[in-house]
C-alpha cells in the first residue's frame, strides 16, 4: 500500500495503535506508552520503517526534558537521608550491570543484545536510548523488548509481596513515617497573643526582630481596636494583640517573647487584603524575600510559601522559585503592586519558551562531543550523556540571567511524551527487521536472563536496606521502584499505602538510577 511508504503516516499509525494497546489493562497491569515499541517491532518485521531522523529528534527532546525535571532532586538527593537512598540505588544498578556482564561474558549472549536486555529489565527508556547510541546496533532494541515485559510485571509482583516476605505491617510503617515527617516538615499554624512582656513593651518591631528571635512571622497587630500590618517602626504597646504564623516550635518562642496566648482573634480591616500570589515573574526568581523589601516599600508581609504541595515558613533568606504560591497580607491599595512584582500570571504557567530548550540541547550536543583521553583509552559522554548531564545542571540552576531553563510540569510532560513516542516508533521499526533471527538463536533463554536481571538486584537491595540501613518499608518500596525506574511499580505501591513516602523516595532515586544506568551501559559497551 502506498500509504505505508509515507513515513509520517506510519509514524502516527504506530503511535495510535500503541496507545490503544497500552491502555488495555489485565488485572490492573498495562504496557502504557511502552506498547508503542512492540507495535513498531511488528511493523519493522514486515519491512515498514520510520526514518532515523525521527529517532534522534525524539531522543534529544526526551533526554533533555528528563534532565531538566530531574535536576533539582538529583543534586538535592545527596543531602541527609538521600545518601542512603542513593547508595541503595547504586547497589541495585551496579549489581544489575554485573549480572549483565556475566550473561554476555560467561553465557555467550551477544553484548549489544545483553545491554538492551539490561535496559528492558530495568524498564529504562533513557537506558535504551543510550544503549542504541553507544552500540549502534538494533539488537539493543530487541533486547529491551524482550526484557521489558517481565521488568514491568516482576517489579509489581515483588513490591506487592515484599511486606509479607519480610513480615512487616504497612500500617506500622506508616505510623513511623508520619512521626518522622512531622518532625522534618512541621505544620504551619497561626495563633494570637497579648503583648504583656515588659522587655518588649515600648520597643519597635525593628528593635525586637521577632522573625530572627522566633522564626515566626507577625502578620497583623490589633492596637486600640485598629488592625495594622506591622512595620519596622511599629511599637509594641501593652495589651496589643498580635497574630503569629509559623511552626509549633516557633509559636512557643513567640509566647515566651511577647506574652500569653489568647482566643481573641484580629479581624481583617476592610483596608487590607490577604491572598495567594503566584510567582511567575522571571526577574524575582532566585531572589530572596529580603531583597524585595516588601515591608519597607509596600507595607506587605509574606506569611507562608507553598512549594510542591508543602507549606514553608518564610524568612528574609528564602529564595523564590518559579511557580511558588505565596500568602501575602497588604493594604488593598498596595496589593496590586505587590502581585505585579511576583507576576501572578496564570497564563505564564502554560507558555513554553523554546529558546532555552533549543539552546540547552545545542550545548548538550557539544558537551557530548568532548572526549577525555587516557593513553589509548578515550571516553566521551556521547549524544545522550552530554544532553542529560547539561540538562541536569541547567535544571538545578533554574535561571541564568534572563534565561529560564526550567519549564512547567505540563510543558515538560508534553515535550517528553512527544519525544518518547517518536523515539520508540523509530527505534522499534529499525529493530523489527532482525527480531525473528534473534528468537531463533536464543529462544526462551533471553526471557530467563531478563528475569534474573530484574529480580536478583531487587533481592540484594532489600537485604542491604533491611539489615544495614534499617530503612522504613515505605521508603524501601519507593527506592526499589525508583531504582528500577518503574512507574507501574510505583503505581502498585501507591495503592498499598496512604502516605507519600514511596513517591518521595522514588523521586529521589529515579534520577540517580537513571544517570548511573547510563554510565553502567557505557562501561559495558567498552569492556
C-alpha positions as CSV (number, residue, x, y, z in Angstrom):
1,X,0.0,0.0,0.0
2,X,1.3,3.5,-0.9
3,X,0.2,4.9,2.5
4,X,2.8,2.6,4.2
5,X,5.5,4.3,2.2
6,X,4.5,7.6,3.8
7,X,6.8,7.9,6.8
8,X,4.7,10.3,8.9
9,X,1.5,8.3,8.2
10,X,3.3,5.2,9.5
11,X,4.8,7.1,12.5
12,X,1.4,8.3,13.8
13,X,-0.3,5.0,12.9
14,X,2.2,3.2,15.2
15,X,1.7,5.7,17.9
16,X,-2.1,5.4,17.6
17,X,-2.2,1.6,17.8
18,X,0.4,1.7,20.6
19,X,-1.8,3.9,22.7
20,X,-4.8,1.7,22.1
21,X,-2.9,-1.4,23.2
22,X,-1.1,0.4,26.0
23,X,-4.4,1.3,27.6
24,X,-5.6,-2.3,27.8
25,X,-5.3,-3.5,31.4
26,X,-5.1,-7.1,32.5
27,X,-5.6,-7.3,36.3
28,X,-4.6,-3.7,36.7
29,X,-1.4,-4.0,34.6
30,X,-0.8,-2.3,31.3
31,X,2.1,-1.6,28.9
32,X,1.2,2.1,28.8
33,X,3.4,4.1,26.4
34,X,5.9,1.3,26.0
35,X,3.3,-0.6,23.9
36,X,4.5,1.7,21.0
37,X,7.8,-0.2,20.7
38,X,6.1,-3.5,20.4
39,X,3.8,-2.2,17.7
40,X,6.9,-0.7,16.0
41,X,8.7,-4.1,16.2
42,X,5.8,-5.7,14.4
43,X,5.8,-3.1,11.6
44,X,9.6,-3.3,11.3
45,X,9.4,-7.1,11.0
46,X,7.4,-6.6,7.8
47,X,9.7,-4.0,6.3
48,X,7.9,-0.9,7.3
49,X,10.5,1.5,8.8
50,X,10.3,5.0,10.3
51,X,13.3,7.2,9.3
52,X,16.1,7.6,11.8
53,X,15.7,11.4,11.9
54,X,12.6,10.9,14.0
55,X,14.6,8.7,16.3
56,X,17.2,11.4,17.0
57,X,14.6,14.3,17.3
58,X,12.7,12.2,19.8
59,X,15.8,11.2,21.7
60,X,17.1,14.7,22.3
61,X,13.7,16.0,23.4
62,X,13.1,13.1,25.7
63,X,16.5,13.2,27.4
64,X,16.6,17.0,27.7
65,X,13.2,17.2,29.4
66,X,14.0,14.3,31.8
67,X,17.2,16.1,32.8
68,X,15.5,19.4,33.3
69,X,12.9,17.9,35.6
70,X,15.3,15.6,37.5
71,X,18.0,18.3,38.0
72,X,16.8,19.8,41.4
73,X,16.0,16.4,43.0
74,X,19.1,14.8,41.6
75,X,21.5,17.1,43.4
76,X,19.3,17.5,46.5
77,X,19.1,13.8,46.9
78,X,22.7,13.7,48.2
79,X,21.6,15.6,51.3
80,X,20.6,13.9,54.5
81,X,18.7,10.7,54.0
82,X,19.2,10.9,50.3
83,X,22.7,9.5,50.6
84,X,21.3,6.2,51.9
85,X,18.8,6.1,49.1
86,X,21.5,6.9,46.6
87,X,23.6,4.1,48.0
88,X,20.8,1.6,47.6
89,X,20.1,2.8,44.0
90,X,23.8,2.3,43.2
91,X,23.8,-1.2,44.7
92,X,20.8,-2.2,42.5
93,X,22.0,-0.7,39.3
94,X,25.6,-1.9,39.7
95,X,24.5,-5.5,40.6
96,X,22.2,-5.5,37.5
97,X,25.2,-4.4,35.4
98,X,27.4,-7.1,36.8
99,X,24.8,-9.8,36.1
100,X,24.5,-8.4,32.5
101,X,28.3,-8.7,32.2
102,X,28.2,-12.4,33.3
103,X,25.4,-13.0,30.8
104,X,27.4,-12.0,27.8
105,X,30.9,-12.8,29.1
106,X,30.1,-16.3,30.5
107,X,26.7,-17.1,28.9
108,X,27.8,-16.2,25.4
109,X,24.9,-13.9,24.6
110,X,25.6,-11.0,22.1
111,X,26.9,-8.0,24.1
112,X,24.6,-5.5,22.3
113,X,21.6,-7.7,22.9
114,X,22.5,-8.1,26.6
115,X,22.9,-4.4,27.1
116,X,19.4,-3.9,25.6
117,X,18.1,-6.7,27.9
118,X,19.5,-4.7,30.9
119,X,17.7,-1.5,29.9
120,X,14.4,-3.5,29.4
121,X,14.7,-5.5,32.6
122,X,15.1,-2.2,34.5
123,X,12.3,-0.6,32.4
124,X,14.6,2.3,31.5
125,X,13.8,4.0,28.2
126,X,16.7,6.5,28.7
127,X,18.9,3.4,29.2
128,X,17.6,2.1,25.8
129,X,18.4,5.5,24.2
130,X,22.0,5.3,25.5
131,X,22.3,1.6,24.5
132,X,21.4,2.4,21.0
133,X,23.6,5.4,20.9
134,X,26.8,3.6,22.2
135,X,26.3,0.2,20.5
136,X,24.9,1.5,17.2
137,X,23.1,-1.8,17.0
138,X,19.4,-2.7,16.6
139,X,20.0,-5.7,18.8
140,X,19.8,-3.4,21.8
141,X,16.2,-2.6,20.9
142,X,15.3,-6.2,20.6
143,X,16.9,-7.0,24.0
144,X,14.9,-4.2,25.5
145,X,11.6,-5.5,24.0
146,X,12.4,-9.0,25.4
147,X,13.4,-7.8,28.9
148,X,10.7,-5.1,29.4
149,X,7.5,-7.2,29.9
150,X,8.9,-9.1,33.0
151,X,10.6,-5.9,34.0
152,X,7.2,-4.3,34.5
153,X,5.3,-7.4,35.9
154,X,8.3,-8.6,38.0
155,X,8.6,-5.3,39.9
156,X,4.9,-5.1,40.6
157,X,4.8,-8.7,41.9
158,X,8.0,-8.2,44.0
159,X,6.9,-5.0,45.8
160,X,3.3,-6.3,46.3
161,X,4.6,-9.5,48.1
162,X,7.6,-7.9,49.8
163,X,5.8,-6.8,53.1
164,X,4.6,-10.5,53.6
165,X,8.0,-11.9,52.8
166,X,9.8,-9.8,55.4
167,X,7.0,-9.9,57.9
168,X,6.4,-6.1,58.2
169,X,2.9,-4.5,58.5
170,X,2.4,-1.5,56.3
171,X,0.2,0.2,58.9
172,X,3.0,0.2,61.4
173,X,5.5,1.6,58.9
174,X,3.0,4.4,58.0
175,X,2.7,5.4,61.7
176,X,6.5,5.6,62.0
177,X,6.8,7.6,58.8
178,X,4.2,10.1,59.8
179,X,6.0,10.7,63.1
180,X,9.3,11.3,61.2
181,X,7.7,13.6,58.6
182,X,6.0,15.7,61.3
183,X,9.5,16.5,62.7
184,X,11.1,17.2,59.4
185,X,8.2,19.3,57.8
186,X,6.4,20.8,60.8
187,X,2.9,22.1,60.2
188,X,2.4,25.9,59.8
189,X,-0.1,27.2,62.3
190,X,-1.4,30.6,63.4
191,X,-2.0,31.9,67.0
192,X,-2.9,35.2,68.7
193,X,-1.0,36.6,71.7
194,X,-1.4,39.6,74.1
195,X,1.6,41.9,74.5
196,X,2.5,41.7,78.2
197,X,6.2,41.0,78.3
198,X,7.9,44.2,79.8
199,X,11.0,43.5,77.8
200,X,9.2,44.2,74.5
201,X,6.7,46.9,75.6
202,X,7.6,50.3,74.1
203,X,10.1,48.8,71.6
204,X,9.7,48.7,67.8
205,X,9.5,45.6,65.6
206,X,12.8,46.6,64.2
207,X,14.4,46.6,67.6
208,X,12.9,43.3,68.7
209,X,13.4,41.5,65.3
210,X,10.7,38.9,66.0
211,X,11.4,36.9,62.9
212,X,15.1,36.4,63.9
213,X,14.2,35.7,67.5
214,X,11.3,33.2,67.0
215,X,11.4,32.1,63.3
216,X,7.7,33.1,63.2
217,X,6.0,35.9,61.1
218,X,3.9,38.5,62.7
219,X,1.1,39.2,60.1
220,X,-1.1,41.7,62.0
221,X,-1.4,43.7,65.2
222,X,-4.5,45.0,66.9
223,X,-4.0,48.3,68.6
224,X,-6.9,50.4,70.1
225,X,-9.3,48.2,68.0
226,X,-7.5,49.1,64.8
227,X,-5.9,46.4,62.7
228,X,-2.4,47.1,61.4
229,X,0.2,45.4,59.3
230,X,3.4,45.7,61.4
231,X,6.1,47.9,60.0
232,X,9.7,48.3,61.3
233,X,8.8,51.4,63.3
234,X,5.5,49.9,64.8
235,X,5.7,49.9,68.6
236,X,4.7,47.1,70.9
237,X,2.1,48.5,73.3
238,X,0.9,46.7,76.4
239,X,-2.4,45.0,75.7
240,X,-1.9,44.9,71.9
241,X,-2.9,41.6,70.2
242,X,-0.7,40.1,67.6
243,X,-1.2,37.3,65.1
244,X,1.8,35.0,64.6
245,X,2.3,32.4,61.8
246,X,4.9,29.7,62.0
247,X,5.7,26.2,63.2
248,X,4.6,25.0,66.6
249,X,8.1,25.4,67.9
250,X,8.3,29.0,66.6
251,X,4.9,29.8,68.1
252,X,6.1,28.7,71.5
253,X,9.0,31.1,71.2
254,X,6.6,33.9,70.3
255,X,4.7,33.1,73.5
256,X,7.9,33.4,75.6
257,X,8.9,36.7,73.8
258,X,5.5,38.5,73.6
259,X,3.1,37.2,76.2
260,X,0.3,34.7,76.8
261,X,-1.9,33.2,74.1
262,X,-5.4,34.5,73.7
263,X,-8.5,33.1,71.9
264,X,-9.4,36.6,70.8
265,X,-8.8,37.0,67.0
266,X,-7.9,40.0,65.0
267,X,-10.5,40.9,62.3
268,X,-9.0,41.8,58.9
269,X,-9.5,45.5,58.3
270,X,-11.5,46.5,55.2
271,X,-8.4,48.3,54.1
272,X,-6.3,45.2,54.0
273,X,-6.3,42.1,51.8
274,X,-4.9,38.6,52.2
275,X,-4.4,36.4,49.1
276,X,-2.2,33.8,47.4
277,X,0.1,35.3,44.8
278,X,1.8,33.2,42.1
279,X,5.5,33.7,41.3
280,X,5.7,34.0,37.5
281,X,8.0,37.0,37.1
282,X,11.4,35.8,36.0
283,X,13.0,38.8,37.4
284,X,12.3,37.8,41.0
285,X,13.1,34.0,40.6
286,X,16.2,33.1,42.7
287,X,15.9,36.3,44.6
288,X,15.3,36.3,48.4
289,X,12.3,37.8,50.1
290,X,14.7,40.2,51.9
291,X,16.0,41.6,48.6
292,X,12.5,42.7,47.6
293,X,12.0,44.9,50.7
294,X,8.3,44.3,50.7
295,X,7.7,45.6,54.2
296,X,9.6,48.8,53.8
297,X,8.3,49.7,50.3
298,X,4.7,48.3,50.3
299,X,3.9,47.5,54.0
300,X,3.3,43.9,52.9
301,X,4.2,40.7,54.7
302,X,4.6,37.2,53.3
303,X,3.3,34.7,55.9
304,X,4.0,31.4,54.0
305,X,5.3,29.9,50.8
306,X,3.6,26.9,49.2
307,X,6.0,24.9,47.0
308,X,5.4,21.4,45.6
309,X,2.5,20.9,48.0
310,X,4.5,21.8,51.1
311,X,3.9,24.9,53.2
312,X,7.2,26.6,54.1
313,X,7.6,29.3,56.8
314,X,9.3,32.2,55.0
315,X,12.4,34.1,56.1
316,X,14.3,37.0,54.6
317,X,16.7,34.5,53.1
318,X,14.0,32.4,51.4
319,X,14.7,32.1,47.7
320,X,11.8,32.3,45.3
321,X,11.2,29.6,42.6
322,X,9.1,29.8,39.5
323,X,5.6,28.6,40.3
324,X,5.7,29.2,44.1
325,X,2.5,30.3,45.7
326,X,3.0,32.9,48.5
327,X,0.5,34.1,51.0
328,X,0.7,37.9,51.2
329,X,-1.1,40.4,53.5
330,X,-1.1,44.0,52.4
331,X,-3.3,47.1,52.0
332,X,-5.7,46.8,49.2
333,X,-4.0,49.8,47.6
334,X,-0.6,48.1,47.5
335,X,-1.8,44.5,46.9
336,X,-1.9,45.0,43.1
337,X,1.6,46.4,43.1
338,X,2.9,43.5,45.2
339,X,1.2,41.0,43.0
340,X,2.8,42.7,40.0
341,X,6.2,42.3,41.5
342,X,5.8,38.5,41.7
343,X,4.0,38.2,38.4
344,X,0.8,36.4,39.5
345,X,0.0,35.5,35.9
346,X,-1.5,32.0,35.4
347,X,-1.0,32.2,31.7
348,X,2.8,32.1,32.2
349,X,2.5,28.6,33.5
350,X,1.1,27.4,30.2
351,X,3.6,29.3,28.0
352,X,6.7,27.4,26.8
353,X,9.8,29.3,25.7
354,X,11.6,27.3,23.1
355,X,14.8,29.4,23.1
356,X,16.2,27.8,26.3
357,X,15.1,24.3,25.1
358,X,16.9,24.7,21.7
359,X,19.9,26.4,23.3
360,X,20.2,23.8,26.0
361,X,20.0,20.9,23.5
362,X,22.7,22.5,21.3
363,X,25.0,22.9,24.4
364,X,24.3,19.3,25.4
365,X,25.3,18.0,21.9
366,X,28.6,20.0,22.1
367,X,29.3,18.6,25.6
368,X,28.6,15.1,24.4
369,X,31.3,15.5,21.7
370,X,34.0,16.4,24.2
371,X,36.4,13.5,24.6
372,X,38.7,12.6,27.5
373,X,41.8,10.6,26.6
374,X,43.8,8.3,28.9
375,X,46.5,6.9,26.8
376,X,44.9,4.6,24.3
377,X,41.5,4.8,26.1
378,X,39.1,7.5,25.0
379,X,35.8,8.4,26.7
380,X,33.1,10.8,25.8
381,X,29.5,11.2,27.1
382,X,28.0,10.9,23.6
383,X,24.8,12.5,22.5
384,X,22.6,11.1,25.3
385,X,25.1,11.6,28.1
386,X,26.0,15.1,27.1
387,X,22.4,16.3,26.8
388,X,21.4,14.6,30.1
389,X,24.4,16.0,32.1
390,X,23.9,19.5,30.8
391,X,20.1,19.3,31.4
392,X,20.6,18.1,35.0
393,X,22.9,21.1,35.6
394,X,20.5,23.6,34.0
395,X,17.5,22.1,35.8
396,X,19.4,22.6,39.1
397,X,20.5,26.1,38.1
398,X,17.0,27.1,37.1
399,X,17.9,30.5,35.7
400,X,20.9,32.2,34.1
401,X,20.5,35.9,33.6
402,X,17.2,36.4,31.7
403,X,17.1,32.7,30.5
404,X,14.7,30.5,32.5
405,X,15.8,26.9,32.0
406,X,13.0,25.3,33.9
407,X,9.6,24.7,32.5
408,X,6.2,23.9,33.9
409,X,5.4,20.3,34.7
410,X,2.7,20.2,32.0
411,X,5.0,21.6,29.3
412,X,7.8,19.2,30.3
413,X,5.4,16.2,30.2
414,X,4.1,17.1,26.7
415,X,7.6,17.5,25.2
416,X,8.9,14.4,26.9
417,X,5.9,12.3,25.7
418,X,6.3,13.7,22.2
419,X,10.0,12.9,22.1
420,X,9.5,9.4,23.7
421,X,6.8,8.4,21.1
422,X,8.9,9.5,18.1
423,X,11.9,7.7,19.6
424,X,10.1,4.4,20.4
425,X,8.4,4.3,17.0
426,X,11.6,4.8,15.0
427,X,13.8,2.5,17.2
428,X,11.2,-0.3,17.1
429,X,10.8,-0.4,13.3
430,X,14.5,-0.4,12.9
431,X,14.9,-3.4,15.3
432,X,11.9,-5.3,14.0
433,X,13.7,-6.5,10.9
434,X,16.1,-8.7,12.8
435,X,13.8,-9.8,15.7
436,X,12.9,-13.2,14.1
437,X,16.5,-14.3,13.7
438,X,17.3,-13.3,17.3
439,X,14.5,-15.5,18.7
440,X,15.7,-18.4,16.5
441,X,19.2,-18.1,18.0
442,X,18.2,-17.6,21.7
443,X,14.6,-18.7,22.3
444,X,13.3,-18.6,25.9
445,X,16.8,-18.2,27.2
446,X,16.7,-14.4,26.9
447,X,13.5,-14.1,28.9
448,X,15.1,-16.0,31.7
449,X,18.1,-13.8,31.6
450,X,15.9,-10.8,31.7
451,X,14.0,-12.1,34.8
452,X,17.4,-12.6,36.6
453,X,18.4,-9.0,35.9
454,X,15.1,-7.8,37.2
455,X,14.8,-9.9,40.4
456,X,18.3,-10.6,41.8
457,X,19.3,-6.8,42.2
458,X,16.0,-6.1,44.0
459,X,16.6,-9.0,46.4
460,X,20.2,-7.8,47.1
461,X,19.0,-4.2,47.6
462,X,16.3,-5.3,50.0
463,X,18.8,-7.2,52.1
464,X,21.0,-4.2,52.4
465,X,18.1,-1.9,53.2
466,X,16.7,-4.1,55.9
467,X,19.8,-5.2,57.7
468,X,22.4,-2.4,57.1
469,X,20.3,0.8,56.6
470,X,17.4,-0.2,58.8
471,X,15.1,1.5,56.3
472,X,11.4,2.1,56.7
473,X,9.5,-0.3,54.4
474,X,7.6,2.5,52.7
475,X,10.8,4.3,51.7
476,X,12.3,1.0,50.6
477,X,9.3,0.3,48.3
478,X,9.8,3.7,46.7
479,X,13.5,3.2,46.4
480,X,13.1,-0.2,44.7
481,X,10.6,1.2,42.1
482,X,12.6,4.3,41.6
483,X,15.9,2.4,41.2
484,X,14.1,0.1,38.7
485,X,12.7,3.3,37.0
486,X,9.4,1.5,37.2
487,X,6.4,3.9,37.2
488,X,3.9,1.0,37.1
489,X,5.7,-0.4,40.2
490,X,5.2,2.9,42.0
491,X,1.5,2.9,41.0
492,X,1.1,-0.5,42.5
493,X,2.8,0.7,45.8
494,X,0.6,3.8,45.9
495,X,-2.5,1.6,46.0
496,X,-1.0,-0.2,49.1
497,X,-0.2,2.8,51.2
498,X,-1.8,6.1,52.5
499,X,1.3,8.3,52.6
500,X,3.6,9.9,50.1
501,X,6.8,8.2,51.4
502,X,7.2,5.8,48.4
503,X,6.7,8.7,46.0
504,X,9.3,10.9,47.8
505,X,11.9,8.0,47.7
506,X,11.0,7.2,44.1
507,X,11.6,10.9,43.0
508,X,14.9,11.0,44.9
509,X,16.4,7.8,43.5
510,X,14.9,7.8,40.0
511,X,17.4,10.4,38.5
512,X,20.3,8.8,40.3
513,X,19.4,5.3,39.0
514,X,18.8,6.7,35.5
515,X,22.2,8.5,35.4
516,X,24.0,5.6,36.9
517,X,22.5,3.1,34.5
518,X,23.6,5.3,31.6
519,X,27.2,5.2,33.0
520,X,27.0,1.4,33.5
521,X,25.7,0.8,29.9
522,X,28.6,2.9,28.6
523,X,31.1,1.0,30.6
524,X,29.6,-2.4,29.5
525,X,29.9,-1.3,25.9
526,X,33.6,-0.9,26.1
527,X,34.6,-3.9,28.3
